[in-house]
Structure formats: C-alpha cells, structure tokens
C-alpha cells in the first residue's frame, strides 16, 4: 500500500534538492513542493514549484537597505510596523505614490470617492495629500474597486483636483500598525520617515513622507503639508525652536532669543533683551599694601 504524505525539510536552501510534498519554511511562511527535483526555485516567487501551506510572521527588526526580506517578514520603520508580502531587497516600505482624482459625487464626510488608472494600488493605511487634506488623513477601508474610501478624518477644507496616496509600497509591503517615533527638535540634514514626531516653534509635527530635512521643507516652511502635519498645537505665542530659547514680543511679533555664550548676561536695550558682557573689566591689577609694586606675571 502506498500512502502519499509530506516531509518537513526545514528552512529552504538554494542548493538543496526537494521532492514532491517536501515542506520548507521560507520567511514566515511554510511551502509544499509541487514537483520532484525542485532546486533553486525561491518559494515565494515561483508558484509553479511551490504552494503555501501555512502563513505566519518572522520579526526582522528595523528595516535595512542591504537586507533581503522574505514574504512574512515583519519589520519596523520608524514608528510603523510593516509585513513583507513579497521577497525584496532595498525597497523602502513607505515609498510609492498612487495618483488619483477627487470625485465630489457621493463624497461626504469621511467617505471620499476618487477616479484613476491605478486604483488597485490603493491600500488601507495610506496617507492622503492634496487640496483639503492637510492633517495626515489616512485610509481606513476601501470599497467599490478602489473608488470609494473611508478615511479616519474628514477633509479639513473643500477637496478638489489631484490627490496623492502615499506611505506604502504596495507591491512588497503591507501596513500592520501605524505608529509614532519621537525625534526631538527638528533640524537640518536629518532623515525622517513616516510617523516621526518633531518639535518646532509652537507645535509638534508628524512626518507623512520620508525625506531628508532642508530649510524649505521644515514644518513651518511646508505650507502644503507634503512632509509634515500638525500633531499637537502648543502655546500659540511660543516662538522657541530649541532648548534654552525664550520668547519675546515686539509689535505683534513673537520671536525667540537663544541662550547666550558663557559669561554673558541678558540685558535690555530699547525694550528688547540681548546678551552682553557684564562687569568685565580687563587689565585691572590689585596691589597689596606690602611687597613689590610690579605686575604679577
């Protein structure tokens, strides 16, 4: 009597010869070989040779450009958690933009209708950028073949025109959990990713698109919210930008005064504070009542 069965062959290896019904682990998934003499066929990329038996996860830490991620790998990128849905290397999870057009017909509140050629690439968790969407609104659910979206928040003004859906490379990754990562004060020359939180002037801002910071994409310079959205407003009159700053007021304008150099004192001139030397008298010598009357070297 012949009873067909399966043999667990451990983790898949490139040079191993697998036979029909051999079961291997690759990434977070288990696969069954469909053919005899099966070798060098990557399970997640060759459906003619392998079929999925079970799905699962393997935690792979913080995303890295030089690491090969297998289907089922779970990584963190900033404060977000992603799952690999295809084997990839050096594919930024948050890369990719889907362009669509806002359709006012049937759109109301958090329900937004769109039209476009690439609606199949729309995915939950993506962030909406465009006229009327400056608060980092994201997709909660998708219906009607991608034409109808339910967002976590309604538009903050009247929507119109082209909308960009960002935050996910839908060919290689899926969003498991959005999140946040505190980065302190915003500064130039820093690589920010989606979910990063920074402090700048009178608000905390959240990054909505990966970028390297320069002056013209700072939170206050990014007036169309391509890179930053307000996460939390602070004191509206605060103008401080770094630790130690104090806020001053003059003719309806609030501005900051940074901490001065060591040995300086804060003094007021023309009603505004500034840092200056105080009580510094160079070249003064004190002569004792006894001894030689010469400068001490």
C-alpha positions in Angstrom: 0.0 0.0 0.0 1.3 3.5 -0.9 0.2 6.4 1.3 1.4 9.8 0.0 2.5 12.2 2.7 4.6 15.2 3.5 8.1 15.6 4.8 9.3 18.6 6.7 12.6 19.6 5.2 13.4 22.5 7.5 14.4 26.0 6.2 14.6 26.4 2.4 18.1 26.4 1.0 19.2 27.4 -2.5 21.3 24.3 -3.2 19.0 21.7 -1.6 17.1 19.3 -3.9 13.5 19.0 -2.9 11.0 16.3 -3.8 7.2 16.4 -4.2 5.4 17.2 -0.9 8.5 18.3 0.9 7.6 21.2 3.2 10.0 24.0 3.8 10.0 27.2 5.8 10.8 30.5 4.0 10.4 33.7 5.8 7.2 33.5 7.9 5.5 31.0 5.5 5.6 27.2 5.0 5.6 25.9 1.4 5.0 22.5 -0.1 7.0 21.4 -3.2 4.7 20.6 -6.2 7.4 18.9 -8.3 10.2 16.5 -8.0 13.9 17.5 -8.2 12.9 21.0 -7.1 16.0 23.2 -6.6 17.0 26.9 -6.7 13.3 27.9 -7.0 12.5 30.6 -4.4 9.2 29.5 -2.7 7.7 33.0 -2.5 8.5 33.8 -6.2 7.8 30.5 -8.0 4.1 29.4 -7.7 4.6 26.7 -10.3 7.0 24.9 -8.0 5.7 25.7 -4.5 2.3 26.3 -2.8 1.7 28.0 0.5 0.8 25.6 3.4 0.7 28.0 6.3 1.2 31.7 6.7 3.0 33.4 9.6 5.4 36.0 10.6 9.1 36.3 11.4 10.3 39.5 13.1 13.2 41.0 11.3 13.9 44.2 13.3 14.3 47.7 11.9 14.3 47.9 8.1 17.7 48.0 6.5 18.6 48.7 2.8 21.0 45.7 2.5 18.8 43.0 3.9 16.7 40.6 1.9 13.2 40.4 3.3 11.2 37.3 2.7 7.4 37.0 2.5 6.0 37.1 6.0 8.9 39.2 7.5 7.8 41.8 9.9 9.9 45.0 10.2 9.7 48.4 11.9 10.4 51.6 10.0 10.4 54.5 12.4 7.2 54.1 14.5 5.4 52.0 11.9 5.2 48.2 11.5 5.1 46.5 8.1 4.8 43.0 6.8 6.6 41.8 3.6 4.1 40.4 1.1 6.9 39.6 -1.5 10.6 39.0 -1.3 12.5 42.2 -1.7 15.8 44.0 -1.0 16.3 47.8 -0.7 12.6 48.6 -1.3 11.6 51.3 1.2 8.3 50.2 2.8 7.0 53.7 2.8 7.9 54.5 -0.8 5.4 54.7 -3.6 2.7 57.2 -4.6 -0.7 56.5 -6.2 -2.2 59.4 -8.0 -6.0 59.8 -8.3 -8.6 62.5 -8.9 -11.1 63.6 -6.3 -14.7 62.9 -7.3 -17.2 65.1 -5.4 -20.2 62.9 -6.5 -21.1 60.8 -3.5 -18.3 62.2 -1.3 -19.3 63.3 2.1 -17.6 63.5 5.5 -15.1 60.7 5.8 -16.3 59.0 2.6 -14.3 60.1 -0.4 -14.8 59.0 -4.0 -11.9 59.0 -6.4 -11.2 58.1 -10.1 -7.9 57.0 -11.7 -6.0 54.4 -13.6 -4.1 52.8 -10.7 -6.8 52.3 -8.0 -5.7 48.7 -7.5 -2.6 50.1 -5.8 -4.7 51.9 -3.2 -4.3 50.3 0.3 -5.5 50.8 3.8 -3.2 52.9 5.9 -2.0 55.1 3.0 -2.0 58.9 3.7 -3.9 61.4 1.6 -2.1 64.5 0.4 -3.9 67.2 -1.7 -6.3 70.1 -1.5 -8.5 69.6 1.5 -6.2 67.1 3.2 -3.5 68.7 5.3 -4.0 66.8 8.6 -2.5 63.4 7.5 -5.8 61.8 6.8 -5.4 58.0 6.1 -7.5 55.2 4.5 -9.4 53.0 6.9 -11.3 50.9 4.4 -11.7 50.5 0.6 -14.8 49.5 -1.4 -16.2 49.8 -4.9 -13.0 48.5 -6.6 -10.9 51.3 -5.0 -13.2 54.1 -6.0 -14.7 54.7 -2.5 -12.6 55.3 0.5 -13.4 55.6 4.2 -10.9 57.9 5.9 -10.1 58.3 9.6 -10.9 62.1 9.4 -13.0 64.2 7.0 -11.3 66.8 4.8 -10.2 70.0 6.6 -11.3 72.2 3.7 -13.1 71.7 0.4 -11.3 68.9 -1.6 -10.6 69.2 -5.3 -8.2 68.1 -8.1 -5.4 65.6 -7.8 -4.9 63.5 -4.7 -1.7 61.6 -3.8 -1.9 58.5 -1.7 1.5 57.9 0.0 3.2 55.9 2.7 3.3 52.3 1.3 5.0 50.3 -1.5 2.0 48.1 -2.2 4.0 45.6 -4.3 6.2 44.5 -1.5 4.8 45.6 1.8 1.6 45.9 3.8 1.0 48.1 6.9 0.4 46.1 10.1 0.4 49.0 12.5 0.9 52.8 12.1 2.7 54.4 15.0 5.0 57.3 16.0 8.6 57.8 17.0 9.8 60.9 19.0 12.8 62.6 17.3 13.1 65.8 19.4 13.7 69.2 17.9 13.6 69.4 14.1 17.0 70.0 12.5 18.5 70.2 9.0 20.3 67.2 7.4 18.2 64.6 9.2 16.5 61.6 7.5 12.9 61.5 8.6 10.3 58.7 7.9 6.6 58.4 8.3 5.5 58.6 11.9 8.4 60.6 13.1 7.4 63.4 15.6 9.4 66.6 16.0 9.1 69.8 18.0 9.3 73.1 16.1 8.2 76.5 17.3 4.7 76.2 18.7 3.7 72.7 17.7 4.6 69.1 17.5 4.6 67.8 13.9 4.3 64.3 12.4 6.2 63.3 9.3 3.9 62.0 6.5 6.6 61.3 3.8 10.2 60.1 4.0 12.7 62.9 3.3 16.0 64.5 4.3 15.4 67.8 6.0 16.4 71.1 4.5 15.2 74.7 5.4 12.5 74.7 2.7 10.8 71.5 4.0 10.8 72.4 7.7 7.5 72.0 9.4 6.7 75.8 9.1 8.0 76.1 5.6 6.0 73.1 4.4 2.8 75.1 4.0 1.0 72.5 1.8 1.8 69.6 4.2 3.8 67.4 1.8 6.1 66.3 4.6 4.7 67.5 7.9 1.2 67.8 9.5 0.4 69.3 12.9 0.2 66.5 15.5 -0.3 68.8 18.6 -0.5 72.5 19.0 1.4 74.1 21.9 1.1 77.7 23.2 0.2 79.7 20.2 2.6 82.6 21.1 5.6 80.3 21.6 8.4 81.1 19.1 11.1 78.8 20.6 13.0 76.4 18.3 15.5 74.8 20.6 16.3 74.1 24.2 17.1 77.2 26.2 15.2 79.7 24.0 12.9 82.3 25.5 10.1 84.0 23.7 9.9 87.8 23.3 7.2 90.1 21.9 7.6 93.3 19.9 4.9 95.0 17.8 2.6 92.0 17.4 5.5 89.7 16.6 6.7 86.8 18.8 10.4 85.8 18.3 12.9 83.7 20.2 16.2 84.6 21.9 18.7 81.8 22.2 20.8 81.1 25.2 23.9 83.3 25.2 27.6 82.4 25.5 29.1 81.5 28.8 29.8 84.6 30.9 27.2 86.8 29.1 24.2 88.3 30.8 20.8 89.1 29.4 20.2 92.9 29.4 17.6 95.1 27.9 18.2 97.8 25.3 15.3 99.6 23.6 12.8 97.4 25.5 14.3 94.2 23.9 16.6 91.7 25.6 20.0 90.8 24.3 23.2 89.1 25.5 26.2 91.2 26.6 29.2 91.1 28.8 28.6 92.5 32.3 31.1 93.6 34.9 34.0 92.6 32.8 37.0 95.0 33.3 40.1 93.7 31.6 43.6 94.8 32.6 42.9 95.6 36.3 45.6 94.8 38.8 45.3 94.8 42.6 48.5 95.7 44.6 48.9 94.6 48.1 49.9 97.1 50.8 53.2 95.3 51.2 55.5 93.8 48.7 57.0 94.8 45.3 54.9 97.2 43.3 55.1 95.3 40.0 52.5 93.4 37.9 52.3 89.7 38.7 53.2 87.5 35.7 
